[in-house]
Amino acid sequence: MTDLRSAAHDYLTVRRQLGFELKHPGRTLEDFVEFMQRAGAERVTTELAVRWATSVQAHPHRWRRRLGVVRGFARYLSTIDPATEIPPEDLLPASLPRVAPYLYSPAEIQALMTAARALTPRIRAATIETVIGLLAVTGLRPGEALGLDRADVDLSDGALHVRAAKQNKHREVPLHDTTTIALREYSRLRDRHLPAATSSAFFVSPEGARLSAAAFHATFVKLIGQVGLEGAGERTRPRAHDIRHSFAVRTLIDWYQAGENVDAKLPLLSTFLGHVDPASTYWYLQASPELLALVRDRLEHVAGERS
């Protein structure tokens, strides 16, 4: 008999050592192990896995994701206990439509930064404004920006060392001179207002600690309302993460308008954004009507030259 709890711990340890965070899947797997123990089951079976996956009231897509967590664990267990059943891939078929991101215009980004500038105290205003500006010109994920330490921001050569990325993958992000200047100005203001701050964080709260994701997003929601974007897009309101999508789409549009070979340059954008799979970047081609029109025009032009 396999000790499922110990096996789950070992499985998660191995996956995390490979760079996977597995925060939510880890909790999901723990719930499955508890279910198995309550059932008195000695090994994973397809019937038990499906029963557990569908035991919550949720969209079928969530059932499929839950079953996927068990499937990965079962593959690992089968190397220890060959009698382990691995749930087939075609069980619980379901898909979840991907909600299109909100694409901010340059004027809307500027409006958000202007609204942030009016916040109090001054250091809070500067922090929020600078974070929004940095997201807009680099395409960083909000968590990546908030996770920057002072040592990660090279204000001499103009570059960021992004460590708080998905799957713990680090990358270097070069900065435009104007961005470096803005970060340098923020750094001076921060140190002037909080000379005794001991946090290693680059972006700080008014108390001198790292600006938390919760505090940033709560403030961002208020700014969205102030600039009149509440209800815009397919969600309740646009997200801070949508600034990243806006950056990617704007970059692609600029490339098409400049006549660049987008297929050849797309891997560069994938690397810049920190995408593990270039397919994640290709999805942006579907996100903007303007971008789709440019793609269509390019294809029609190529077809015309060949005819």
C-alpha positions as a Markdown table, in Angstrom:
| # | Residue | x | y | z |
|---|---|---|---|---|
| 1 | Met | 0.0 | 0.0 | 0.0 |
| 2 | Thr | 1.3 | 3.4 | -1.0 |
| 3 | Asp | 1.3 | 6.2 | 1.7 |
| 4 | Leu | -0.7 | 8.7 | -0.5 |
| 5 | Arg | 0.1 | 11.7 | 1.7 |
| 6 | Ser | 3.8 | 11.1 | 1.7 |
| 7 | Ala | 3.7 | 10.4 | -2.1 |
| 8 | Ala | 1.8 | 13.6 | -2.7 |
| 9 | His | 4.4 | 15.5 | -0.7 |
| 10 | Asp | 7.3 | 14.0 | -2.7 |
| 11 | Tyr | 5.5 | 14.6 | -6.0 |
| 12 | Leu | 4.9 | 18.3 | -5.2 |
| 13 | Thr | 8.5 | 18.7 | -4.0 |
| 14 | Val | 9.8 | 17.3 | -7.2 |
| 15 | Arg | 7.6 | 19.5 | -9.4 |
| 16 | Arg | 8.5 | 22.6 | -7.3 |
| 17 | Gln | 12.2 | 21.9 | -7.7 |
| 18 | Leu | 11.5 | 21.9 | -11.5 |
| 19 | Gly | 10.2 | 25.5 | -11.1 |
| 20 | Phe | 6.5 | 25.0 | -10.8 |
| 21 | Glu | 4.9 | 27.0 | -7.9 |
| 22 | Leu | 1.8 | 24.7 | -7.6 |
| 23 | Lys | 0.1 | 26.8 | -4.9 |
| 24 | His | -3.5 | 26.1 | -5.9 |
| 25 | Pro | -2.8 | 22.6 | -7.4 |
| 26 | Gly | -1.0 | 21.7 | -4.2 |
| 27 | Arg | -4.0 | 22.5 | -2.1 |
| 28 | Thr | -6.2 | 20.7 | -4.6 |
| 29 | Leu | -4.1 | 17.6 | -4.4 |
| 30 | Glu | -4.2 | 17.7 | -0.6 |
| 31 | Asp | -8.0 | 17.8 | -0.7 |
| 32 | Phe | -7.9 | 14.7 | -3.0 |
| 33 | Val | -5.6 | 12.8 | -0.7 |
| 34 | Glu | -8.0 | 13.6 | 2.2 |
| 35 | Phe | -10.9 | 12.3 | 0.1 |
| 36 | Met | -9.0 | 9.1 | -0.6 |
| 37 | Gln | -8.3 | 8.6 | 3.1 |
| 38 | Arg | -11.9 | 9.2 | 4.1 |
| 39 | Ala | -12.9 | 6.6 | 1.5 |
| 40 | Gly | -10.4 | 4.1 | 2.8 |
| 41 | Ala | -8.9 | 3.8 | -0.6 |
| 42 | Glu | -5.4 | 2.3 | -1.0 |
| 43 | Arg | -4.7 | 3.4 | -4.5 |
| 44 | Val | -5.9 | 5.9 | -7.1 |
| 45 | Thr | -8.6 | 4.6 | -9.5 |
| 46 | Thr | -10.3 | 6.4 | -12.3 |
| 47 | Glu | -13.7 | 6.0 | -10.7 |
| 48 | Leu | -12.6 | 7.6 | -7.4 |
| 49 | Ala | -10.8 | 10.4 | -9.3 |
| 50 | Val | -13.9 | 11.3 | -11.3 |
| 51 | Arg | -16.1 | 11.1 | -8.2 |
| 52 | Trp | -13.8 | 13.5 | -6.3 |
| 53 | Ala | -13.4 | 15.9 | -9.3 |
| 54 | Thr | -17.1 | 16.3 | -9.8 |
| 55 | Ser | -17.9 | 16.5 | -6.0 |
| 56 | Val | -18.0 | 20.3 | -6.1 |
| 57 | Gln | -20.7 | 22.5 | -7.6 |
| 58 | Ala | -18.7 | 24.2 | -10.4 |
| 59 | His | -18.4 | 24.7 | -14.1 |
| 60 | Pro | -17.4 | 21.4 | -15.9 |
| 61 | His | -14.2 | 23.1 | -16.8 |
| 62 | Arg | -13.2 | 23.2 | -13.2 |
| 63 | Trp | -14.0 | 19.5 | -12.9 |
| 64 | Arg | -11.7 | 18.9 | -15.8 |
| 65 | Arg | -8.9 | 20.9 | -14.1 |
| 66 | Arg | -9.3 | 19.1 | -10.8 |
| 67 | Leu | -9.1 | 15.8 | -12.7 |
| 68 | Gly | -6.0 | 17.0 | -14.4 |
| 69 | Val | -4.3 | 17.5 | -11.1 |
| 70 | Val | -5.1 | 13.9 | -10.1 |
| 71 | Arg | -3.9 | 12.7 | -13.5 |
| 72 | Gly | -0.5 | 14.2 | -13.0 |
| 73 | Phe | -0.2 | 12.7 | -9.6 |
| 74 | Ala | -1.4 | 9.3 | -10.8 |
| 75 | Arg | 1.3 | 9.2 | -13.5 |
| 76 | Tyr | 3.9 | 9.8 | -10.8 |
| 77 | Leu | 2.3 | 7.2 | -8.5 |
| 78 | Ser | 2.2 | 4.6 | -11.3 |
| 79 | Thr | 6.0 | 4.5 | -11.2 |
| 80 | Ile | 5.7 | 3.4 | -7.6 |
| 81 | Asp | 2.6 | 1.3 | -7.7 |
| 82 | Pro | 1.9 | -0.1 | -11.2 |
| 83 | Ala | -1.7 | -0.9 | -10.2 |
| 84 | Thr | -2.5 | 2.9 | -10.1 |
| 85 | Glu | -5.1 | 3.9 | -12.7 |
| 86 | Ile | -4.3 | 7.0 | -14.7 |
| 87 | Pro | -7.6 | 8.8 | -15.7 |
| 88 | Pro | -7.8 | 9.1 | -19.5 |
| 89 | Glu | -7.3 | 12.5 | -21.1 |
| 90 | Asp | -10.8 | 12.4 | -22.8 |
| 91 | Leu | -12.7 | 12.2 | -19.5 |
| 92 | Leu | -14.8 | 15.2 | -18.5 |
| 93 | Pro | -14.4 | 17.2 | -21.7 |
| 94 | Ala | -15.1 | 20.9 | -21.2 |
| 95 | Ser | -13.8 | 24.2 | -22.3 |
| 96 | Leu | -14.0 | 27.7 | -20.7 |
| 97 | Pro | -14.3 | 30.6 | -23.1 |
| 98 | Arg | -11.4 | 33.0 | -22.6 |
| 99 | Val | -12.5 | 36.5 | -21.6 |
| 100 | Ala | -11.0 | 39.1 | -23.9 |
| 101 | Pro | -8.8 | 41.5 | -22.0 |
| 102 | Tyr | -9.6 | 45.2 | -21.9 |
| 103 | Leu | -7.1 | 47.1 | -24.2 |
| 104 | Tyr | -6.3 | 50.5 | -22.7 |
| 105 | Ser | -5.7 | 53.4 | -25.0 |
| 106 | Pro | -2.6 | 55.6 | -24.3 |
| 107 | Ala | -5.0 | 58.3 | -23.2 |
| 108 | Glu | -6.6 | 56.0 | -20.6 |
| 109 | Ile | -3.3 | 55.0 | -19.2 |
| 110 | Gln | -2.4 | 58.7 | -18.9 |
| 111 | Ala | -5.7 | 59.3 | -17.1 |
| 112 | Leu | -5.0 | 56.6 | -14.6 |
| 113 | Met | -1.6 | 58.0 | -13.9 |
| 114 | Thr | -3.0 | 61.5 | -13.5 |
| 115 | Ala | -5.6 | 60.2 | -11.1 |
| 116 | Ala | -2.9 | 58.3 | -9.1 |
| 117 | Arg | -0.9 | 61.6 | -8.8 |
| 118 | Ala | -3.7 | 63.1 | -6.7 |
| 119 | Leu | -3.6 | 60.3 | -4.1 |
| 120 | Thr | -2.3 | 61.0 | -0.6 |
| 121 | Pro | 0.2 | 60.8 | 1.0 |
| 122 | Arg | 2.7 | 61.9 | -1.7 |
| 123 | Ile | 4.7 | 58.7 | -1.5 |
| 124 | Arg | 1.6 | 56.6 | -2.1 |
| 125 | Ala | 0.7 | 58.7 | -5.2 |
| 126 | Ala | 4.2 | 58.4 | -6.6 |
| 127 | Thr | 4.3 | 54.7 | -6.0 |
| 128 | Ile | 1.0 | 53.9 | -7.7 |
| 129 | Glu | 1.6 | 56.3 | -10.6 |
| 130 | Thr | 5.1 | 54.8 | -11.2 |
| 131 | Val | 3.9 | 51.2 | -11.1 |
| 132 | Ile | 1.1 | 51.9 | -13.6 |
| 133 | Gly | 3.6 | 53.7 | -15.9 |
| 134 | Leu | 6.1 | 50.8 | -15.6 |
| 135 | Leu | 3.4 | 48.2 | -16.5 |
| 136 | Ala | 2.4 | 50.2 | -19.5 |
| 137 | Val | 5.9 | 50.5 | -21.0 |
| 138 | Thr | 7.3 | 47.0 | -20.1 |
| 139 | Gly | 4.3 | 44.7 | -20.1 |
| 140 | Leu | 5.3 | 43.3 | -16.7 |
| 141 | Arg | 2.8 | 41.4 | -14.7 |
| 142 | Pro | 1.7 | 43.5 | -11.7 |
| 143 | Gly | 3.2 | 40.9 | -9.3 |
| 144 | Glu | 6.5 | 41.1 | -11.1 |
| 145 | Ala | 6.6 | 44.9 | -10.7 |
| 146 | Leu | 5.6 | 44.8 | -7.1 |
| 147 | Gly | 8.2 | 42.0 | -6.4 |
| 148 | Leu | 11.1 | 44.1 | -7.6 |
| 149 | Asp | 13.8 | 44.7 | -5.0 |
| 150 | Arg | 16.1 | 47.7 | -5.2 |
| 151 | Ala | 18.9 | 45.5 | -6.3 |
| 152 | Asp | 16.8 | 44.3 | -9.2 |
| 153 | Val | 16.5 | 47.8 | -10.7 |
| 154 | Asp | 19.6 | 49.0 | -12.5 |
| 155 | Leu | 19.3 | 52.7 | -12.7 |
| 156 | Ser | 22.7 | 53.2 | -14.3 |
| 157 | Asp | 22.3 | 50.9 | -17.4 |
| 158 | Gly | 18.5 | 50.9 | -17.5 |
| 159 | Ala | 17.4 | 47.3 | -16.9 |
| 160 | Leu | 15.2 | 45.2 | -14.6 |
| 161 | His | 16.0 | 41.8 | -13.2 |
| 162 | Val | 12.6 | 40.2 | -12.9 |
| 163 | Arg | 12.6 | 37.4 | -10.4 |
| 164 | Ala | 9.0 | 37.3 | -9.2 |
| 165 | Ala | 7.9 | 35.6 | -12.4 |
| 166 | Lys | 5.8 | 32.6 | -13.3 |
| 167 | Gln | 7.5 | 29.3 | -12.5 |
| 168 | Asn | 10.4 | 31.2 | -10.9 |
| 169 | Lys | 11.9 | 32.0 | -14.3 |
| 170 | His | 14.2 | 35.0 | -14.2 |
| 171 | Arg | 14.6 | 37.4 | -17.1 |
| 172 | Glu | 16.3 | 40.7 | -17.9 |
| 173 | Val | 14.0 | 43.6 | -19.2 |
| 174 | Pro | 15.8 | 46.5 | -20.8 |
| 175 | Leu | 14.4 | 50.0 | -20.2 |
| 176 | His | 13.9 | 53.0 | -22.4 |
| 177 | Asp | 15.9 | 56.0 | -21.2 |
| 178 | Thr | 12.7 | 57.9 | -20.2 |
| 179 | Thr | 11.6 | 54.9 | -18.1 |
| 180 | Thr | 15.0 | 54.8 | -16.3 |
| 181 | Ile | 14.7 | 58.5 | -15.6 |
| 182 | Ala | 11.2 | 58.1 | -14.2 |
| 183 | Leu | 12.3 | 55.2 | -11.9 |
| 184 | Arg | 15.3 | 57.3 | -10.8 |
| 185 | Glu | 13.0 | 60.2 | -9.8 |
| 186 | Tyr | 10.8 | 57.8 | -7.9 |
| 187 | Ser | 13.7 | 56.3 | -6.1 |
| 188 | Arg | 14.9 | 59.7 | -5.0 |
| 189 | Leu | 11.4 | 60.7 | -3.8 |
| 190 | Arg | 11.0 | 57.4 | -2.0 |
| 191 | Asp | 14.3 | 57.8 | -0.2 |
| 192 | Arg | 13.6 | 61.4 | 0.7 |
| 193 | His | 10.2 | 60.6 | 2.2 |
| 194 | Leu | 11.3 | 57.3 | 3.9 |
| 195 | Pro | 15.0 | 57.7 | 4.7 |
| 196 | Ala | 14.8 | 55.1 | 7.5 |
| 197 | Ala | 13.0 | 52.4 | 5.5 |
| 198 | Thr | 14.6 | 49.0 | 5.8 |
| 199 | Ser | 12.6 | 47.2 | 3.2 |
| 200 | Ser | 14.6 | 45.8 | 0.2 |
| 201 | Ala | 11.5 | 46.5 | -2.0 |
| 202 | Phe | 11.7 | 49.1 | -4.8 |
| 203 | Phe | 8.1 | 50.0 | -4.6 |
| 204 | Val | 7.0 | 50.7 | -1.1 |
| 205 | Ser | 3.9 | 51.5 | 0.9 |
| 206 | Pro | 3.5 | 54.8 | 2.9 |
| 207 | Glu | 4.8 | 52.8 | 5.9 |
| 208 | Gly | 8.0 | 51.8 | 4.1 |
| 209 | Ala | 7.2 | 48.2 | 3.6 |
| 210 | Arg | 6.8 | 46.5 | 0.2 |
| 211 | Leu | 3.6 | 47.6 | -1.5 |
| 212 | Ser | 1.3 | 44.6 | -1.4 |
| 213 | Ala | -0.7 | 43.3 | -4.3 |
| 214 | Ala | -3.9 | 43.7 | -2.3 |
| 215 | Ala | -3.2 | 47.4 | -1.6 |
| 216 | Phe | -2.2 | 48.1 | -5.2 |
| 217 | His | -5.3 | 46.4 | -6.7 |
| 218 | Ala | -7.7 | 48.0 | -4.2 |
| 219 | Thr | -6.3 | 51.4 | -5.2 |
| 220 | Phe | -6.4 | 50.5 | -8.9 |
| 221 | Val | -10.1 | 49.7 | -8.7 |
| 222 | Lys | -10.8 | 53.1 | -7.2 |
| 223 | Leu | -8.8 | 54.8 | -10.0 |
| 224 | Ile | -10.7 | 52.8 | -12.6 |
| 225 | Gly | -13.9 | 54.3 | -11.2 |
| 226 | Gln | -12.5 | 57.8 | -11.1 |
| 227 | Val | -11.5 | 57.9 | -14.7 |
| 228 | Gly | -14.8 | 56.5 | -15.9 |
| 229 | Leu | -13.8 | 52.9 | -16.9 |
| 230 | Glu | -16.1 | 51.0 | -14.5 |
| 231 | Gly | -18.0 | 48.5 | -16.5 |
| 232 | Ala | -15.8 | 48.8 | -19.6 |
| 233 | Gly | -14.8 | 45.5 | -21.3 |
| 234 | Glu | -16.2 | 42.1 | -20.8 |
| 235 | Arg | -15.5 | 41.9 | -17.0 |
| 236 | Thr | -16.9 | 44.0 | -14.2 |
| 237 | Arg | -14.1 | 46.4 | -14.8 |
| 238 | Pro | -10.7 | 46.4 | -16.5 |
| 239 | Arg | -7.8 | 44.9 | -14.5 |
| 240 | Ala | -4.3 | 46.1 | -13.9 |
| 241 | His | -3.1 | 42.9 | -15.7 |
| 242 | Asp | -4.9 | 44.1 | -18.8 |
| 243 | Ile | -2.2 | 46.8 | -19.1 |
| 244 | Arg | 0.2 | 43.9 | -20.0 |
| 245 | His | -2.2 | 42.7 | -22.8 |
| 246 | Ser | -2.4 | 46.3 | -24.0 |
| 247 | Phe | 1.4 | 46.5 | -24.2 |
| 248 | Ala | 1.6 | 43.3 | -26.2 |
| 249 | Val | -1.1 | 44.2 | -28.7 |
| 250 | Arg | 0.3 | 47.7 | -29.2 |
| 251 | Thr | 3.7 | 46.2 | -29.9 |
| 252 | Leu | 2.3 | 43.9 | -32.5 |
| 253 | Ile | 0.3 | 46.7 | -34.1 |
| 254 | Asp | 3.4 | 48.9 | -34.3 |
| 255 | Trp | 5.3 | 46.0 | -36.0 |
| 256 | Tyr | 2.5 | 45.4 | -38.6 |
| 257 | Gln | 2.2 | 49.1 | -39.3 |
| 258 | Ala | 6.0 | 49.3 | -39.8 |
| 259 | Gly | 6.0 | 46.4 | -42.2 |
| 260 | Glu | 8.1 | 44.2 | -39.9 |
| 261 | Asn | 8.3 | 40.4 | -40.2 |
| 262 | Val | 6.0 | 39.7 | -37.2 |
| 263 | Asp | 6.4 | 35.9 | -37.3 |
| 264 | Ala | 10.2 | 36.3 | -37.0 |
| 265 | Lys | 10.0 | 38.9 | -34.2 |
| 266 | Leu | 7.2 | 37.3 | -32.2 |
| 267 | Pro | 9.7 | 35.0 | -30.2 |
| 268 | Leu | 11.4 | 38.2 | -29.1 |
| 269 | Leu | 8.2 | 39.5 | -27.6 |
| 270 | Ser | 7.5 | 36.1 | -26.0 |
| 271 | Thr | 11.0 | 36.3 | -24.3 |
| 272 | Phe | 10.4 | 40.0 | -23.3 |
| 273 | Leu | 7.1 | 39.1 | -21.7 |
| 274 | Gly | 8.4 | 36.0 | -20.0 |
| 275 | His | 6.1 | 33.6 | -21.7 |
| 276 | Val | 7.2 | 30.0 | -21.4 |
| 277 | Asp | 5.3 | 29.0 | -24.5 |
| 278 | Pro | 5.2 | 31.3 | -27.6 |
| 279 | Ala | 1.6 | 30.1 | -28.1 |
| 280 | Ser | 0.7 | 32.3 | -25.1 |
| 281 | Thr | 1.9 | 35.3 | -27.1 |
| 282 | Tyr | 0.1 | 34.2 | -30.3 |
| 283 | Trp | -3.2 | 34.5 | -28.4 |
| 284 | Tyr | -2.8 | 38.3 | -28.5 |
| 285 | Leu | -3.4 | 38.1 | -32.2 |
| 286 | Gln | -7.0 | 37.4 | -31.5 |
| 287 | Ala | -7.5 | 40.1 | -28.8 |
| 288 | Ser | -7.8 | 43.2 | -30.9 |
| 289 | Pro | -10.1 | 44.0 | -33.9 |
| 290 | Glu | -7.4 | 46.5 | -35.1 |
| 291 | Leu | -4.7 | 43.9 | -34.9 |
| 292 | Leu | -6.9 | 41.3 | -36.7 |
| 293 | Ala | -7.5 | 43.8 | -39.5 |
| 294 | Leu | -3.8 | 44.4 | -39.9 |
| 295 | Val | -3.2 | 40.6 | -40.1 |
| 296 | Arg | -6.0 | 40.3 | -42.7 |
| 297 | Asp | -4.5 | 43.1 | -44.8 |
| 298 | Arg | -1.0 | 41.5 | -44.6 |
| 299 | Leu | -2.4 | 38.1 | -45.7 |
| 300 | Glu | -4.4 | 39.7 | -48.6 |
| 301 | His | -1.3 | 41.6 | -49.7 |
| 302 | Val | 0.8 | 38.4 | -49.7 |
| 303 | Ala | -1.9 | 36.5 | -51.6 |
| 304 | Gly | -2.1 | 39.3 | -54.2 |
| 305 | Glu | 1.6 | 39.2 | -54.8 |
| 306 | Arg | 1.5 | 35.4 | -55.3 |
| 307 | Ser | -1.4 | 35.5 | -57.7 |
